[in-house]
Amino acid sequence: MAEPRRHAEVSGVLSSVHRALQVLEVVAEVGDGVTAKAVARRLDFKLPTTYHLLNSLVAEGYLVHLDDARGYGLGYKVAELNDRLRSQLRVSGQIAAILHEVHEGSQAAAYYTVFRDADVVVAHVDDCEEHPRVRPLDVGFDRAVHALAYGKVMLAELAPNLLSARVGAGELPQHTPRTLASLPELTRELAHVRAAGIGIEIEEFQKGLACVAAPVRDASGTVTGAVAVSVTPEDFAQRRWRLERWVRTGASRAARTLAHANSPGQ
């Protein structure tokens, strides 16, 4: 009878961790000064449970209690984790330089994405005040891949079983009315992406946003990343071919750079 009890204990630990992460996300979303009562209402937790989770997160440095605001805020350990993730995803100076040229040449925010295991993750962004990045498309962003151009060019290379494992076989998360709603729809779209060698999305992730992306391939032809830019739909309609040319050029240069870096003797 010990084995079932052990599983129950493990399940309880996982449940506590899940609840603590939910609390952390609520504090991050609401911002400094959120109270325990507000967190409890938001998550439908009992107040004593909420205080226990908040105090545990404060003790570990993931949250702080703000006396002046009489509530809680993100702790400084969160920033440490973010810095470590960025360090792990950091691209070479050569890739960063290529992306900067894409940004300046296309006059659009530019993104470099990679596979991190089966996840599609933003590894580098180059932008400016005149052509800013789209929030939340920042380093470490790994969501909504079916609704983004760079996600499409990378998903297009996955085998059907890996694709369904990555995005799910049911309804896909809807970000706008134009988001592809199902795996069959996405599969048809990815076939077009493979044929064209380019990924495009217009207001599938956010209203007022259009993106175009090209795949980065290694020496064997396998897609390992993507170069993308983001603009408004109106800008895309006027400059589509220029934008496509820049992401194709950037992706091709990135592929050559990576091939050289991975060649014997380098």
N, C-alpha and C positions, 0 to 999 in steps of 0.2 A: 504493500500500500504506500510505500515511501515514494515510488516513482511518480504517481499522479500528483502527490503533494508538491514534489520538486517542480513539476511543470507549472503548477498553480502559482508557486512562488516566483518562478521566472516570468510568468505572464503578468503577475502583479508588478514586478520590477519594470517590465517594458511599458505597462500602462502608466506607471508613475513618470517614467522618462517622457513618454508621449505627452502627458499632461503638462509637464514642465516646459516642453518645447512649445506647446500651444500658448502657455502663459507668456513665454519669451516673445513669440510672434505678435501677440496682442500688444504688449508694451512697445515693441518696435513700430507697430502700425499707428498706435494712438499717439505716442510721443511722451516726452517728459511730463511727470505729474499725474499719470493715470493712477487711480486709487485701487485698492484691493477689491472694494465693492464693485467698481466698474469692470474690473477683470472678471470677477465672479459672475456678474450679470451677462457679460459678453459670451462666456464659455459655458454658462449654466452649471457652474461648479458651486459646491457649498463653500461658504466664506472661510471656515477653519481650514479646509483643504487648500483654498487659494492662498491664505496666509502662509501655510506650510511650504507650498511650492515657491512663493515669492521669496521667503526667507532663505530657502535652500539656494535659490539662484543668486541672491545677494551674497551669501556666504562664499559661493564659488567665483564671484566676480563677474557674473554674466548680467546682473542687474545692480543698480544702486538705489538706495532709499534717499530721496531728495527731501530734506526737512523743510526747506523753504516752500517747495511746491506741494508738500504733504502727500507725496505719491512716489511712484517709481519711474526709473528711466533705465535705458540700456547701460550696462557696465562696460568697462574699458577692455575686458577680456574679449568682447565681441570684435573690437577693432583689431586685436592681436590675431584672432582667427582669420579675419578678412585679409590682413597683411600676409599671413602665411599662405592662404589660398592664392592670392595674387602672385606670390613668389613662386609657387608650384606651377602656375600657368604662364609664367613670364616667357615671352618669345625672345628670340635673338635680336641683337641690334639691327641685323640685316633685314629681318622680317618687319621690324618696326619701321625701318626706313622706307621699305616698299609700301607699307600701308600709309605712311605719311605722304608719299608721292601720289597714291591713289586719292587720298583725301584732298590734296591741293589741286590735282588735275581734274577731278570730277566735281570739285566744289560741293562736297557732301561729306557727312560723317562716314567714316570707314571702319569696318569691323573685320577682325580675323578670328575665325572659329576653328576649333579642333575637336576630335573625338577624345573623350576621357573615359576609357573603357567603352561602354555603349552610349554614353551621354554626349550630346552636342553642346559644347560650352564656349562662350565668348572668352577668348584669351587675350585680346588686345583691341583697343579702340583709339582712333585718332580723329579728333574733332577740333572745333574752335568756336568762339562766340557766335560767329556768323552762321556756322553750319554745325550746330551742337548734336551730340548723340541723342538718341531716343531713350527716354527712361521707360522701363528699367533695363535697357540693353547695355549693361556694364560688364566688366570683367567678372566672370563667375556665373553669369546668367545662363541657366540651362533649361528653361521652360518654353512651352509654346512652339516647339520646333516644327510642328506641322503647319503652323501659321506664319512662318517666317521664311524668307527666300533662302537664307543660308542653311536653315534646317532642311528645306526641300532638297537642295543639291547634295546634302550629305545623307539624308534618308534614302534618296534615290538609289544609292549603291548597296543598300542592305538587302539581304535575302529575305523573302516573304516571312519566314518564321522569326527572323530577328526584327523585322519591321513591326510585326504585330506585338512582339514582346516589348518593343520600345514604346509604342504609342497606344497599345491596347487594341482589342478586337471590337469593342463596342463603340458607342458614340464618343466622338472626340470633343475635348473641351472647346466651348464656343467663346471666342473673344470679341467678335463682332458678328453681325448678320452674314458677313461674307466668308467667315471661317469655314473651311472644309469640315463637314459634319460627321463623316464616317470613314472607316478604313477603305472600303471600295472606292469612294471618291478620291481619297488621298492616293491610292494606288494608281488610279488613272492619271492623276496629275503628275505623279512621279515618273510615269512612263514618258510623258511629254518633256519633263525636265531632263531626263537621260538623253532623249533624242536631240534636244536643243543645246544641251551643255550649259544651260543657264537656268537659274531659278528666279521667279518673279512673284511678288505678292503685292496686292493693292488693297489696303484697308482690311486685311484679313486678321491682323494682330491688333491694330489700333486705327480708329478713324483718323483720317488726315495723314496717314503714313503709307508710303510705298517703299519697297526694298527690291534690290536686284543683287544676285550673287552668282559667283562662278566657283567651281570646285578646284581644289588644289590636289594634284595627284602625285604619288610617289613614282619611282622608276618603273614599278610593275604596272602602273596605271590605276592603282587603288586610290580612292579618295581618302585623304587624311585630314582635310580641312576645307575652308572656304574663305573667299574674300567677298565682302558685301558692302554696299552703301545704302544709306537711307535718305529719302527726300519726301516732299509732299507729292500727292498724286498729280497735281497740276505741273509740278516741275518734272516729274517722271514722263508725263505725256509729251512735254516739249523737248526733253533731252534724253529720251530713252536710249538711243543708239550710242550716244556719247558715254552714258553711264555704263552700258553693257561693255563697251570697248575698254573702259578703264578697269572694270572688275576682271575681265578676261586677261588683260595685260598684267594686272597685279597678281592674279592667280598663277599665271604662267611663270612669272618671275619668281614667285615664292616657291613654286615647284622646283625650278632650277637651283635656287639657293639651297633648298633642303636636300636635293640630290647631291649637290657638291659637298655639303656638310657631312652627309652620310656615306660618301664614297670612301673606299679603302685609302688609308694614309692620311685622312683628314682628322 
